[in-house]
Structure formats: structure tokens, C-alpha cells
Amino acid sequence: MQTNNKMAVAPVGKLIWQMSIPPLISMFLQYSYNLIDSAFVARLSENALTAVSLSFPITTLMNATSIWIGVGVNVMIAGYLGQRKQNEANATVTHGLLLAFGIGALLNLLSLLIMKPYFGAFTNNEESLNEKVNSTF
């Protein structure tokens, strides 16, 4: 029995739909979660909503970095698998995971270090500032 790579034989339109729907659903769920989270937090207090709103760009930066690493590693893996270089693909998986964990740890550390100055630059409300900074530790 011979197996074909669907990327080589399937119609392009069908492949685009099959490959674009899961990321679209993922992004929809992520932003829906953020919207619902903000609605619930807004019921607590205005300061809590301010704190959540200020943290949104930081979480978006972390998500974007994760996607950047994931897409880059996946492209390299696909290239090696297309060339039938299984060992290089396996090594790329290992290096990609190490890179993701390393950059993730670095971003978390940097976020913790810049958190207080970052929030202080956008709000003078001490209660809102303390609410967000204290909730991260």
C-alpha cells in the first residue's frame, strides 16, 4: 500500500480551508476568552479592569513570540521531511523545543522585571498598580 502526501495531491483550495480553520478557531477562542474575562473583571472594579487591560499587550507579545517560534520551526521541519531528512527534522524538533522554553523563560523574566515601571507609565492610580503587580507574585 502506497501512501501519498496530501500536500502533493489534494486540491489547493481544499488544503487552504483544512489548514486555516483550526488557527482561526484558536484565535477566535483566545480573543473570546479575553473579552469574557474583561467583562467579568469589570464587574469587580474599574481598577481591576484597568489592570487586566494593561496586561493584555504583554500577553499578546508572549503569544506572538510563541507563534513566531512555532511557525519557524514547523517550516524547517516540513522542509527536512520533504527532503526525506528524518534525522535533521528530529534535531530541529529538539532545538525548537529548547528554543521555545528558553525564550519563554527569558520573556517571563523580562516581564516580571519591567512590570512595575510598565504599569507605572500608564496609570497613576496606586490601587490599580498594586492590584496588578501584586497579583503576579
C-alpha positions as CSV (number, residue, x, y, z in Angstrom):
1,M,0.0,0.0,0.0
2,Q,1.4,3.3,-1.1
3,T,0.6,6.4,1.0
4,N,0.6,9.8,-0.7
5,N,1.4,13.1,0.9
6,K,-1.9,15.0,0.8
7,M,0.0,18.3,0.3
8,A,1.1,16.9,-3.1
9,V,-2.1,15.5,-4.4
10,A,-5.1,17.4,-2.7
11,P,-6.6,20.5,-4.4
12,V,-5.1,23.7,-3.1
13,G,-8.4,25.3,-2.2
14,K,-9.4,22.3,0.0
15,L,-6.0,22.4,1.7
16,I,-6.2,26.1,2.4
17,W,-9.6,25.5,4.1
18,Q,-8.4,22.5,6.0
19,M,-5.3,24.3,7.3
20,S,-6.8,27.7,8.0
21,I,-9.9,26.7,10.0
22,P,-8.0,25.4,13.1
23,P,-5.9,28.5,13.6
24,L,-9.0,30.7,13.0
25,I,-10.9,28.8,15.7
26,S,-8.0,29.1,18.1
27,M,-7.7,32.8,17.7
28,F,-11.5,33.3,18.0
29,L,-11.5,31.3,21.3
30,Q,-8.5,33.2,22.6
31,Y,-10.0,36.6,22.0
32,S,-13.4,35.5,23.2
33,Y,-11.8,34.4,26.4
34,N,-10.1,37.8,26.7
35,L,-13.4,39.6,26.1
36,I,-15.4,37.5,28.6
37,D,-12.5,37.8,31.1
38,S,-12.7,41.6,30.8
39,A,-16.4,41.6,31.3
40,F,-16.2,39.5,34.5
41,V,-13.3,41.6,35.8
42,A,-15.1,44.8,35.0
43,R,-17.9,43.7,37.4
44,L,-15.3,43.6,40.2
45,S,-14.0,47.2,39.9
46,E,-12.7,49.7,37.4
47,N,-9.2,49.3,38.8
48,A,-9.3,45.6,38.1
49,L,-10.3,46.2,34.5
50,T,-7.5,48.7,34.1
51,A,-5.0,46.2,35.4
52,V,-6.3,43.5,33.1
53,S,-6.3,45.9,30.1
54,L,-2.7,46.9,30.8
55,S,-1.5,43.3,30.9
56,F,-3.1,42.5,27.5
57,P,-0.2,43.8,25.4
58,I,2.3,41.7,27.4
59,T,0.3,38.5,27.0
60,T,-0.2,39.3,23.3
61,L,3.6,39.8,22.9
62,M,4.2,36.4,24.5
63,N,1.6,34.7,22.3
64,A,3.1,36.3,19.2
65,T,6.6,35.1,20.1
66,S,5.3,31.6,20.7
67,I,3.6,31.6,17.3
68,W,6.7,33.0,15.6
69,I,8.9,30.2,17.0
70,G,6.3,27.6,16.2
71,V,5.8,28.6,12.6
72,G,9.6,28.9,12.0
73,V,10.3,25.5,13.5
74,N,7.4,23.9,11.6
75,V,8.6,25.3,8.3
76,M,12.1,23.9,8.9
77,I,10.7,20.5,9.9
78,A,8.4,20.4,6.8
79,G,11.4,21.2,4.6
80,Y,13.5,18.5,6.1
81,L,10.7,16.0,5.9
82,G,10.0,17.0,2.3
83,Q,13.7,16.2,1.6
84,R,13.4,12.9,3.5
85,K,15.9,14.0,6.1
86,Q,14.4,12.5,9.2
87,N,17.4,13.0,11.4
88,E,17.6,16.7,10.7
89,A,13.8,17.0,11.3
90,N,14.2,15.3,14.7
91,A,17.1,17.5,15.6
92,T,15.0,20.6,14.6
93,V,12.2,19.4,16.9
94,T,14.7,19.2,19.8
95,H,16.2,22.5,19.1
96,G,12.8,24.1,18.6
97,L,11.6,22.9,22.0
98,L,14.8,24.1,23.7
99,L,14.4,27.5,21.9
100,A,10.8,27.8,22.9
101,F,11.4,27.0,26.6
102,G,14.5,29.3,26.7
103,I,12.8,32.3,25.1
104,G,9.7,31.7,27.1
105,A,11.6,31.7,30.3
106,L,13.5,34.9,29.2
107,L,10.3,36.6,28.3
108,N,8.7,35.7,31.6
109,L,11.7,37.0,33.5
110,L,11.8,40.3,31.5
111,S,8.1,40.7,32.0
112,L,8.5,40.4,35.8
113,L,11.4,42.9,35.7
114,I,9.6,45.6,33.7
115,M,6.1,45.1,35.1
116,K,6.1,47.8,37.8
117,P,7.7,50.5,35.6
118,Y,5.4,49.5,32.7
119,F,2.2,49.8,34.7
120,G,3.5,52.9,36.4
121,A,3.9,54.6,33.0
122,F,0.3,54.1,32.1
123,T,-1.5,54.7,35.4
124,N,-1.2,56.9,38.4
125,N,-3.8,55.0,40.3
126,E,-1.9,53.3,43.1
127,E,-4.7,50.8,43.8
128,S,-4.8,49.6,40.2
129,L,-1.0,49.4,40.1
130,N,-0.7,47.4,43.3
131,E,-3.7,45.2,42.2
132,K,-1.9,44.0,39.1
133,V,1.7,43.9,40.3
134,N,0.7,42.0,43.5
135,S,-1.4,39.5,41.6
136,T,1.6,38.4,39.5
137,F,3.7,37.4,42.5
